[in-house]
Amino acid sequence: MKVDTLIVGFGIAGFNYAEQLRSQKKSFIVMAPDEESASHLAAGIVNPTVLKRFNPVWKAAAFLEYALPFYSNLGEQIQTQVMNLLPIYRIFNSIQEKNDWGVAASRISLEKYLNKQLISEDQFPEVRAPFAFGEVIQSARVDTKKLLSHYIQKIIPNQFLSEKFDHKTMTHGEWIGYKDIQARQIVFCEGYHGIENPYFNYLPLIGSKGQILIIKCDQLTEEVIFKGPIFLSPMGYKTFWVGATFEREDKTTRVSEEGKAWLLNKLKQFLKLPFEVIEHKAQIRATVVDRRPLLGRHPQHQNVYLLNGVGTRGVLMSPLLSKWLFQFIENNIKLPLEADIKRFEKQYFRN
Ligand SMILES: Cc1cc2nc3c(=O)[nH]c(=O)nc-3n(C[C@H](O)[C@H](O)[C@H](O)COP(=O)(O)OP(=O)(O)OC[C@H]3O[C@@H](n4cnc5c(N)ncnc54)[C@H](O)[C@@H]3O)c2cc1C
């Protein structure tokens, strides 16, 4: 079978690259095992701001202006709503933070995203917020689990191979060969598993584990994502996503009692309502030393490409990153230097 592109991995990055190819009427095959990825476990929050320090995300406006219409149009095309526009309510910890928010919300780079008008605790008596809430506008939640499974079942059922890619079996020359597949190029979108990819294992993918809880809470509003010491985000049917831990040492997807206790402790600091824990899970984020994505062409193999390192912002960034990569491959349009893996080329040739 001959195709333009073989995509390896089907988290939010692989999905977005597939959709880029589909919309450009290019032929492709996606290969990924039938297992839960970081994208499946993610809250799916699209947030253009860094809520610890009240800063915009790198290239926030460009990513957001591309991502919101992208997910909304896609939902219409596949006749399933995959995105909900939901405000994030940041709980202030002190008067100082409240004042800092006011200053940040007046900055040109943030005024579109941070509402200057603060929200009083009285509006949500079920949540403890003595110093009020700051509202992030133009934020959303994408139901990544629903999106990924729906896309495979309804849009690409004949282009999806449910198996793990074995790098040793791949041949490269003018065409990429893999079993009976011949592809003009291959794009690896393996998330944290990218550390096992012999073509790109020189890159500084560090990975950070996140444990989460899913809780049921009958009386809590489903109209808002709350951000206290952790996120509390509605998932429908009165269930809520609670997370996440940020662990740098342990690179397994095992959950721990310490992780659960930590999450419950943080949650109880602001949620006043009773709830029931229904799930406890963990996955690894594909984080990078310099906190920028990993995009581009292998230093020596012309038709071997990478789309990875989306860190904590894959849902926001992957649509535009996929477009950039597509334009780079097809039209030779340069990638932004900060995202291009060329920045690590010295490490490759040193090995
Ligand atoms: C707890 C937690 C919460 C998060 N919350 C958010 C959030 O709210 N918003 C947000 O934007 N991001 C969030 N993230 C970050 C999220 O991980 C990234 O944004 C993004 O989903 C990563 O997507 P990815 O496709 O790069 O990787 P992954 O989702 O890890 O997908 C990798 C894919 O590659 C496949 N694969 C790997 N190796 C092979 C192989 N050899 N052969 C075939 N297939 C292979 C895997 O099976 C999988 O399908 C969260 C992460 C965690 C852990």
The ligand as a Tripos MOL2 file, in Angstrom:
@<TRIPOS>MOLECULE
LIG
   53    58     1     0     0
SMALL
NO_CHARGES

@<TRIPOS>ATOM
      1 C1         -2.7210   14.4650   33.9050 C.3       1 LIG1
      2 C2         -2.5430   15.2660   32.6580 C.ar      1 LIG1
      3 C3         -3.3800   16.3400   32.3970 C.ar      1 LIG1
      4 C4         -3.2380   17.0930   31.2300 C.ar      1 LIG1
      5 N1         -4.1110   18.1210   30.9660 N.ar      1 LIG1
      6 C5         -3.9870   18.8030   29.8080 C.ar      1 LIG1
      7 C6         -4.9310   19.8080   29.4530 C.ar      1 LIG1
      8 O1         -5.8850   20.0610   30.1620 O.2       1 LIG1
      9 N2         -4.7450   20.4880   28.2890 N.ar      1 LIG1
     10 C7         -3.7140   20.1980   27.4530 C.ar      1 LIG1
     11 O2         -3.5910   20.8290   26.4000 O.2       1 LIG1
     12 N3         -2.8170   19.2500   27.7640 N.ar      1 LIG1
     13 C8         -2.9280   18.5500   28.9250 C.ar      1 LIG1
     14 N4         -2.0270   17.5820   29.2220 N.ar      1 LIG1
     15 C9         -0.8540   17.3960   28.3790 C.3       1 LIG1
     16 C10        -1.1160   16.4040   27.2700 C.3       1 LIG1
     17 O3         -0.3930   15.2550   27.5580 O.3       1 LIG1
     18 C11        -0.6690   16.9940   25.9650 C.3       1 LIG1
     19 O4         -1.2590   18.2580   25.7970 O.3       1 LIG1
     20 C12        -1.0560   16.1510   24.7420 C.3       1 LIG1
     21 O5         -2.2880   15.5460   24.9310 O.3       1 LIG1
     22 C13        -0.0070   15.1500   24.3860 C.3       1 LIG1
     23 O6         -0.3790   14.6350   23.1290 O.3       1 LIG1
     24 P1          0.5850   13.7650   22.2370 P.3       1 LIG1
     25 O7         -0.2300   13.3230   21.0900 O.co2     1 LIG1
     26 O8          1.8360   14.5000   21.9730 O.co2     1 LIG1
     27 O9          1.0070   12.5190   23.1430 O.3       1 LIG1
     28 P2          0.1420   11.3200   23.7290 P.3       1 LIG1
     29 O10        -1.2000   11.7390   24.1050 O.co2     1 LIG1
     30 O11         1.0000   10.6990   24.7800 O.co2     1 LIG1
     31 O12        -0.0050   10.3120   22.5250 O.3       1 LIG1
     32 C14         1.0620    9.5610   22.0240 C.3       1 LIG1
     33 C15         0.5230    8.5090   21.0830 C.3       1 LIG1
     34 O13         1.6060    7.8050   20.5010 O.3       1 LIG1
     35 C16         1.3770    6.4300   20.5950 C.3       1 LIG1
     36 N5          2.6580    5.7290   20.5060 N.ar      1 LIG1
     37 C17         3.7380    5.8620   21.3020 C.ar      1 LIG1
     38 N6          4.7140    5.0200   20.8830 N.ar      1 LIG1
     39 C18         4.2280    4.3720   19.7930 C.ar      1 LIG1
     40 C19         4.7440    3.3850   18.9130 C.ar      1 LIG1
     41 N7          5.9820    2.8600   19.0460 N.pl3     1 LIG1
     42 N8          3.9530    2.9430   17.9150 N.ar      1 LIG1
     43 C20         2.7210    3.4410   17.7250 C.ar      1 LIG1
     44 N9          2.1800    4.3950   18.5220 N.ar      1 LIG1
     45 C21         2.9290    4.8410   19.5480 C.ar      1 LIG1
     46 C22         0.6340    6.2900   21.9210 C.3       1 LIG1
     47 O14         0.0000    5.0340   22.0180 O.3       1 LIG1
     48 C23        -0.3340    7.4510   21.7680 C.3       1 LIG1
     49 O15        -1.3770    7.0910   20.8930 O.3       1 LIG1
     50 C24        -2.1890   16.7740   30.3500 C.ar      1 LIG1
     51 C25        -1.3680   15.6820   30.5960 C.ar      1 LIG1
     52 C26        -1.5400   14.9120   31.7450 C.ar      1 LIG1
     53 C27        -0.6690   13.7270   31.9790 C.3       1 LIG1
@<TRIPOS>BOND
     1     1     2 1
     2     2     3 ar
     3     2    52 ar
     4     3     4 ar
     5     4     5 ar
     6     4    50 ar
     7     5     6 ar
     8     6     7 ar
     9     6    13 1
    10     7     8 2
    11     7     9 ar
    12     9    10 ar
    13    10    11 2
    14    10    12 ar
    15    12    13 ar
    16    13    14 ar
    17    14    15 1
    18    14    50 ar
    19    15    16 1
    20    16    17 1
    21    16    18 1
    22    18    19 1
    23    18    20 1
    24    20    21 1
    25    20    22 1
    26    22    23 1
    27    23    24 1
    28    24    25 2
    29    24    26 1
    30    24    27 1
    31    27    28 1
    32    28    29 2
    33    28    30 1
    34    28    31 1
    35    31    32 1
    36    32    33 1
    37    33    34 1
    38    33    48 1
    39    34    35 1
    40    35    36 1
    41    35    46 1
    42    36    37 ar
    43    36    45 ar
    44    37    38 ar
    45    38    39 ar
    46    39    40 ar
    47    39    45 ar
    48    40    41 1
    49    40    42 ar
    50    42    43 ar
    51    43    44 ar
    52    44    45 ar
    53    46    47 1
    54    46    48 1
    55    48    49 1
    56    50    51 ar
    57    51    52 ar
    58    52    53 1
@<TRIPOS>SUBSTRUCTURE
     1 LIG1         1 GROUP 0 **** ****
